[in-house]
Amino acid sequence: MQYFDRLFGFPFSHLFQNLVIGFIVIAIGIIIKYILKRIFLLFSRYWATFVINSIIKRLNRPVGFFIPLLLLNASFAFMKMDLSYRIQLSRILEIALTINFCILLIQIIRVLEDYFHLKYDLKKEDNLKERKIRTQLQFIRKFTISFIIIITAAIILLSFESMRKIGTGLLTGVGIGGIIIGFAAQKSLGNLLAGFQIAFTQPIRMDDVVIVEGEWGKVEEITLTYVVINIWDQRRLILPITYFIEKPFQNWTRVSAEILGTVFLYLDYNVPIPLLREELTNVLTPHQLWDKRVNVVQVTDNKESTIEVRFLMSARNSSQVYDLRCDVREHMIAFVRDNYPDSLPKTRLEYKKNS
């Protein structure tokens, strides 16, 4: 006991008392967390709301650490120890609380995100409003989380005296350093500002159908620095976010989810166009993917040996119009082949017999 007292500078009885207090407050924290969890589980059983289930899922672990740490930090007033040990332990606990509080804030943002994802579901057929809000929310969420992490890291670093001295020394060269950092961060700041512009002016939104770099796909993710396009064959096209500010691209769902689809057939000059119009109506009328808005057959061009016939149809969204176009193309080719084989493209040769 005396060796311990000389080594640590305070009696062993004080250590035992501090450990008892620590175990008690940690146990109380765990009990409080358990009670809170049971209350929320009770709410979810009677109301079965998505938000309560999300709260339990997202906040269970962070709260399980935060409450005991908070009570342990408060219990330091009742513990007996040397001042130097008290300062070091307090700093460790404050850093742990800061990190845990940061995680807690991030998880609260995740809960809000789950709520808005439920409220603004992209699976609706006419999801223009949902895509607008989800695009803004995704950017705000990522920016807010990044800001929280940076502030947390700054608070932790500034809690050390040596870091404060380094910061003071760096401030003396802020003029030259600011210019250097400004040039180095120019690209990153440009991406960040482009992200803000896209989030609020919205040339693209989440789940928009776009044609970029000759590829057809959907906007899958918008980050602070890049955009992910999910191409129709499940490849991913990654583009810097400034691309959608600086370069032209096609957005098929900018105004609404409804879209027109086209099918082109190249046929002989003798093809009966009125019968093609009648047959397209027969195809579209019972078709589940047709939204009954547009049904048009037109001769849009003519070449030396063929004419270009355009079949125009409409659907509720881009995925449905793609499948509808494939069905119409397959059916009309079979219709012409089976009923008017002479109207398929042909090459004419004229033979003259010499007299």
C-alpha positions in Angstrom: 0.0 0.0 0.0 2.8 2.4 0.9 4.6 1.6 -2.3 1.5 2.4 -4.3 1.0 5.7 -2.4 4.6 6.7 -3.2 4.3 5.6 -6.8 1.0 7.4 -7.7 1.0 10.2 -5.1 -2.4 9.4 -3.5 -3.7 6.6 -1.2 -4.8 3.2 -2.5 -8.2 3.8 -0.7 -8.8 6.8 -3.0 -8.2 4.6 -6.1 -10.6 2.0 -4.8 -13.2 4.7 -4.1 -12.7 6.2 -7.6 -13.1 2.8 -9.2 -16.3 2.2 -7.3 -17.7 5.6 -8.3 -16.7 4.9 -11.9 -18.3 1.5 -12.1 -21.5 2.8 -10.5 -22.0 5.8 -12.9 -21.2 3.6 -15.9 -23.8 1.0 -14.7 -26.3 3.8 -14.2 -25.6 5.0 -17.7 -26.1 1.6 -19.2 -29.4 1.2 -17.3 -30.6 4.6 -18.5 -29.7 3.6 -22.1 -31.5 0.3 -21.7 -34.6 2.0 -20.3 -34.6 4.5 -23.3 -34.3 1.6 -25.7 -37.2 -0.3 -24.2 -39.3 2.9 -24.3 -38.6 3.3 -28.0 -39.2 -0.4 -28.6 -42.5 0.0 -26.9 -43.4 2.9 -29.1 -42.4 1.0 -32.2 -44.6 -2.0 -31.1 -47.7 0.2 -30.8 -47.2 2.7 -33.5 -44.8 0.7 -35.7 -43.5 4.0 -37.2 -40.5 3.9 -39.6 -38.9 6.9 -37.8 -38.8 5.1 -34.4 -37.3 2.0 -35.9 -34.7 4.2 -37.6 -33.9 6.0 -34.3 -33.3 2.6 -32.6 -31.2 1.4 -35.4 -29.1 4.6 -35.8 -28.8 5.9 -32.2 -28.6 2.7 -30.2 -24.8 2.4 -30.1 -23.8 6.1 -29.9 -26.2 6.7 -27.0 -25.0 3.6 -25.4 -21.5 5.2 -25.1 -22.5 8.8 -24.7 -24.6 8.5 -21.5 -22.0 6.5 -19.5 -19.2 8.9 -20.7 -21.3 11.9 -19.7 -22.1 10.6 -16.3 -18.4 9.5 -15.8 -17.3 13.0 -16.7 -19.7 14.5 -14.2 -18.6 12.1 -11.4 -15.1 13.5 -11.4 -16.2 16.1 -8.9 -16.7 13.2 -6.3 -13.4 11.5 -7.0 -10.2 12.0 -5.1 -7.0 12.1 -7.0 -4.0 14.2 -7.7 -4.6 17.3 -9.9 -2.3 16.2 -12.7 -4.1 12.9 -13.0 -7.5 14.7 -12.9 -6.4 17.0 -15.7 -5.2 14.1 -17.9 -8.2 11.9 -17.3 -10.6 14.9 -17.9 -9.0 15.6 -21.2 -9.2 12.0 -22.3 -12.9 11.9 -21.3 -13.6 15.3 -23.0 -12.0 14.0 -26.3 -14.0 10.8 -26.1 -17.2 12.8 -25.4 -16.5 15.1 -28.3 -15.9 12.2 -30.8 -19.0 10.4 -29.5 -21.1 13.6 -29.8 -19.9 14.0 -33.3 -21.0 10.4 -34.2 -24.3 11.1 -32.4 -24.9 14.2 -34.6 -24.1 12.3 -37.8 -26.5 9.5 -36.8 -29.2 12.0 -36.1 -28.7 13.3 -39.6 -29.0 9.8 -40.9 -32.3 9.4 -39.1 -33.6 12.6 -40.8 -32.3 11.2 -44.1 -34.3 8.0 -43.5 -37.4 10.0 -42.8 -37.1 12.1 -46.0 -36.3 9.0 -48.1 -39.5 7.5 -46.8 -41.5 10.7 -47.4 -40.0 11.4 -50.9 -39.9 8.0 -52.5 -38.2 7.8 -55.9 -40.3 4.7 -56.8 -43.3 6.9 -57.7 -44.1 7.1 -61.4 -44.1 10.9 -61.4 -41.2 11.6 -59.1 -40.0 15.0 -60.2 -40.7 16.7 -56.8 -39.0 13.8 -55.0 -35.9 13.9 -57.2 -35.6 17.7 -56.6 -35.7 17.3 -52.8 -33.5 14.2 -52.7 -30.8 15.9 -54.7 -30.7 18.9 -52.4 -30.9 16.7 -49.2 -28.0 14.5 -50.4 -25.7 17.4 -51.0 -26.7 19.1 -47.7 -26.2 15.9 -45.7 -22.7 15.3 -47.1 -21.7 18.9 -46.6 -23.1 19.0 -43.0 -21.4 15.8 -42.1 -18.1 17.0 -43.5 -18.5 20.3 -41.6 -19.2 18.4 -38.3 -16.1 16.2 -38.7 -13.9 19.2 -39.5 -15.2 21.1 -36.4 -14.8 18.1 -34.2 -11.2 17.5 -35.3 -10.4 21.2 -34.7 -11.9 21.1 -31.2 -9.8 18.1 -30.4 -6.6 19.5 -31.7 -7.1 22.9 -30.0 -7.5 21.1 -26.7 -3.7 20.4 -26.7 -1.4 23.2 -25.7 1.2 22.2 -28.3 -1.3 22.4 -31.1 -2.2 26.0 -30.0 1.4 27.0 -30.2 1.8 25.5 -33.7 -1.4 27.3 -34.8 0.0 30.6 -33.5 3.3 30.1 -35.4 1.4 29.3 -38.5 -0.6 32.5 -38.3 2.6 34.5 -38.7 2.9 33.2 -42.3 -0.8 33.4 -43.1 -0.2 35.9 -45.9 2.1 33.7 -48.1 0.5 30.5 -46.9 -3.0 31.8 -47.7 -1.9 32.5 -51.3 -0.3 29.1 -51.7 -3.3 27.3 -50.2 -5.6 29.4 -52.4 -3.9 28.2 -55.6 -3.7 24.6 -54.3 -7.4 24.5 -53.3 -8.7 26.3 -56.3 -9.9 23.1 -58.0 -11.5 21.7 -54.8 -13.3 25.0 -54.1 -14.5 25.0 -57.7 -15.9 21.5 -57.2 -17.6 22.6 -54.0 -19.2 25.7 -55.5 -20.3 23.6 -58.5 -21.9 21.2 -56.0 -23.8 24.0 -54.4 -24.9 25.2 -57.8 -26.1 21.8 -58.9 -27.9 21.2 -55.6 -30.0 24.4 -55.9 -30.3 25.1 -59.6 -30.5 21.4 -60.4 -29.5 20.8 -64.0 -29.3 17.2 -62.8 -31.2 15.4 -60.0 -31.1 12.1 -58.4 -32.5 9.4 -60.7 -32.5 11.7 -63.7 -32.0 9.9 -67.1 -29.1 11.5 -68.9 -26.9 10.9 -72.0 -23.3 11.8 -71.1 -20.2 11.1 -73.1 -22.4 9.1 -75.5 -23.7 6.9 -72.7 -27.3 6.5 -71.5 -27.8 6.1 -67.8 -29.3 7.3 -64.6 -27.9 9.7 -62.0 -27.1 7.3 -59.1 -25.1 9.5 -56.7 -24.1 13.2 -56.4 -21.2 13.9 -54.0 -19.3 17.1 -53.2 -16.8 16.4 -55.9 -18.1 13.9 -58.4 -21.3 12.4 -59.9 -21.9 8.7 -60.5 -23.9 7.7 -63.6 -25.4 4.2 -63.5 -25.2 3.2 -67.2 -27.9 0.9 -68.6 -25.5 -2.1 -68.7 -24.7 -1.6 -65.0 -21.3 0.1 -65.6 -20.6 3.2 -63.6 -19.4 6.4 -65.2 -17.7 8.7 -62.8 -17.5 12.4 -63.8 -16.3 15.5 -61.9 -19.2 17.6 -60.7 -17.9 20.6 -62.7 -18.6 18.6 -65.9 -22.3 19.3 -65.5 -21.7 23.0 -65.2 -19.2 23.4 -68.0 -20.2 20.9 -70.7 -23.4 20.1 -72.6 -25.3 16.9 -71.9 -28.8 15.5 -72.4 -31.3 15.3 -69.5 -34.4 13.3 -70.6 -36.3 13.9 -67.3 -35.5 17.5 -66.5 -39.2 18.7 -66.6 -41.0 15.5 -65.8 -40.7 11.7 -65.6 -42.9 11.3 -68.7 -41.0 10.8 -71.9 -41.4 10.1 -75.6 -39.8 7.1 -77.3 -39.0 6.6 -81.0 -38.6 3.5 -83.2 -37.1 3.9 -86.7 -37.7 1.4 -89.5 -36.2 1.7 -93.0 -38.6 0.2 -95.5 -39.3 0.1 -99.2 -41.2 2.9 -100.9 -44.3 0.7 -101.4 -45.0 0.1 -97.7 -48.6 1.0 -96.7 -48.2 3.8 -94.1 -51.9 3.9 -93.1 -51.8 0.2 -92.2 -48.7 0.8 -90.1 -50.6 3.5 -88.2 -53.5 1.1 -87.6 -51.2 -1.6 -86.5 -49.3 0.6 -84.1 -52.6 1.6 -82.5 -53.4 -2.1 -82.1 -50.1 -2.7 -80.4 -50.2 0.2 -78.0 -53.8 0.2 -76.9 -53.6 -3.0 -74.7 -50.0 -2.4 -73.8 -49.5 -1.8 -70.0 -46.4 0.5 -70.5 -48.2 3.0 -72.9 -49.6 6.0 -71.0 -52.1 6.8 -73.8 -50.6 10.3 -74.7 -48.7 9.9 -78.0 -49.3 7.5 -80.8 -47.8 8.7 -84.1 -46.4 7.2 -87.3 -44.6 9.5 -89.7 -42.3 9.3 -92.7 -39.4 11.4 -91.6 -36.8 10.9 -94.4 -36.2 9.2 -97.6 -33.1 7.7 -99.2 -32.3 6.3 -102.6 -33.7 2.9 -101.9 -35.7 3.3 -98.6 -37.8 5.6 -96.6 -37.4 6.3 -92.9 -40.6 5.6 -90.9 -40.7 6.9 -87.3 -43.0 5.3 -84.7 -43.5 7.8 -81.8 -45.0 6.6 -78.5 -45.0 7.8 -74.8 -44.6 6.3 -71.4 -44.6 7.3 -67.7 -40.8 7.1 -67.3 -37.6 6.3 -69.1 -37.4 2.7 -68.0 -40.9 1.9 -69.3 -40.4 3.8 -72.6 -37.2 1.7 -73.3 -39.1 -1.6 -72.8 -42.0 -0.2 -74.8 -39.7 0.8 -77.7 -38.2 -2.7 -77.8 -41.7 -4.3 -77.9 -43.0 -2.0 -80.6 -39.8 -2.5 -82.8 -40.0 -6.3 -82.5 -43.8 -6.3 -83.3 -43.6 -3.9 -86.3 -40.7 -5.7 -87.9 -42.6 -9.0 -87.6 -45.8 -7.3 -89.0 -44.0 -6.0 -92.1 -42.1 -9.3 -92.6 -45.3 -11.5 -92.3 -47.8 -9.3 -94.2 -45.7 -7.1 -96.6 -42.5 -8.8 -97.3 -42.1 -6.8 -100.5 -41.9 -3.7 -98.4 -38.7 -4.7 -96.7 -35.5 -2.9 -97.9 -34.3 -4.3 -101.2 -31.7 -3.5 -103.7 -33.0 -3.2 -107.3 -31.1 -4.2 -110.4 -32.2 -3.4 -113.9 -31.1 -5.8 -116.6 -31.4 -4.9 -120.2 -31.0 -7.5 -122.9 -28.9 -6.4 -125.8 -30.8 -6.7 -129.1 
